[in-house]
Amino acid sequence: MRFRTEHIMPPPIVELLEVAKSWAQRDDFLNLGQGTAGYIPCRDAVRALAEQIWNPRLHTYTPDQGLIELREEVALYVRRTHGFDADPQTEIVITAGGNQAFAGAVLMLVGPGENIIVPEPYYFNSVMAIQLTGGIARSVPVGPNLQPSAEVVRSAIDDKTRAVLLVSPNNPTGSVYSQHVVDEIVDLCLENDLMLISDETYARLVFEGARHYSPRSRRDAEDNVISIGSFSKDLGMAGWRVGFLVGSESFVSEYMKVQDTVAICASTAGQILALEALKREEQFVDRELARLARLRNIAYSRMEEIDALEPIRTRGTFYLFPAIRGCTDSRELALNLLKEESMFVLPGSVFGSTGEGHIRISIGPLTPDAVEEAFDRMGRFFSRR
Ligand SMILES: Cc1ncc(COP(=O)(O)O)c(C=O)c1O
């Protein structure tokens, strides 16, 4: 039997974690591959959920679109974090994570042979979702400043192009796209009647005075922009599978066909936890951001001491994406780091060919001491080469 998914690469983290499994048992194993901020949800929110554990409503479906109380909280959250208004009745859907939101949007937009323009390096699941539909992810490189260029995007548009994807703050580079760049790409989408899918999973994770700018805050583009969010990172809820999608009323009402078929609704317990966590979000996340900012400072200053690493300092996420001087095979490098230093990083090549020669280091789950230890090990590793 042949399967229609055979042309798609296997999920890279799953595959690499399989290789790393035997090292992961060791006491000295350092995992810098995992894309989470390394904390569990706010305790008071978990307690509030626990108090409801025997309530029958927790064990059954919610409306397909998600609990209305949660959608109302999401509307307040996107107003604070993303700077736009969305109607909880008609423009917000709660999904089983950002990935489900994105895959659903792609299902609605792309058919076989059609394409979405994807700035590269890219988050690999974005490309996999497009390929699952028989569509083409047409990747365009970001510039040396790690911002996409409207001109480069424009040159990739053809009559089969259906949408442009922006992921800001970016996985894997951490780049926060400037308002100017985002506005130029919004204009391009409006001129060419394209959708703009804006994956804003890391909207809250910005540092050093950076501001997240959402393309949906452009009132003239509300019909063309789909904004995707996740509570996996900032609320520490990766295991609960809750995210959301914001789109125009007509997009959302059409989206409900996908939602009902693929998920029916996001996990009810997860939605209640998200609701409780969002009520306490500002203080909780601000405190975690202060912790992450400290880790970022340690990591960036330690990277400067290692000649082989060429970092570009970006202001979003807990990812670092340095180029490695002279490296042409990042997968081999990642495997050697695993074997020689018992530490796991992601090879840049899993984020597209322009990611080759880089590694992605996730410091989210680490303590300050573990960040120091990670760079001690990398210093040793590269000094032997
Ligand atoms: C850019 C981006 N979008 C979406 C996701 C997935 O989020 P979720 O756990 O909400 O599906 C990730 C996870 O790493 C991500 O990096």
The ligand as an SDF file (V2000), in Angstrom:
LIG
                    3D

 16 16  0  0  0  0  0  0  0  0999 V2000
    5.7240   28.6770   15.5540 C   0  0  0  0  0  0  0  0  0  0  0  0
    4.9680   27.6090   16.2590 C   0  0  0  0  0  0  0  0  0  0  0  0
    3.6670   27.4480   16.0160 N   0  0  0  0  0  0  0  0  0  0  0  0
    2.9420   26.5050   16.6300 C   0  0  0  0  0  0  0  0  0  0  0  0
    3.5320   25.6470   17.5400 C   0  0  0  0  0  0  0  0  0  0  0  0
    2.7200   24.5580   18.1650 C   0  0  0  0  0  0  0  0  0  0  0  0
    1.9690   25.0300   19.1970 O   0  0  0  0  0  0  0  0  0  0  0  0
    0.8630   24.1100   19.9080 P   0  0  0  0  0  0  0  0  0  0  0  0
    1.5510   23.3470   20.9870 O   0  0  0  0  0  0  0  0  0  0  0  0
   -0.0970   25.1190   20.4360 O   0  0  0  0  0  0  0  0  0  0  0  0
    0.2610   23.2330   18.8660 O   0  0  0  0  0  0  0  0  0  0  0  0
    4.8960   25.7580   17.8160 C   0  0  0  0  0  0  0  0  0  0  0  0
    5.5470   24.8230   18.7520 C   0  0  0  0  0  0  0  0  0  0  0  0
    6.7370   24.7210   18.8580 O   0  0  0  0  0  0  0  0  0  0  0  0
    5.6290   26.7630   17.1550 C   0  0  0  0  0  0  0  0  0  0  0  0
    6.9430   26.8950   17.3740 O   0  0  0  0  0  0  0  0  0  0  0  0
  1  2  1  0
  2  3  1  0
  2 15  2  0
  3  4  2  0
  4  5  1  0
  5  6  1  0
  5 12  2  0
  6  7  1  0
  7  8  1  0
  8  9  2  0
  8 10  1  0
  8 11  1  0
 12 13  1  0
 12 15  1  0
 13 14  2  0
 15 16  1  0
M  END
$$$$
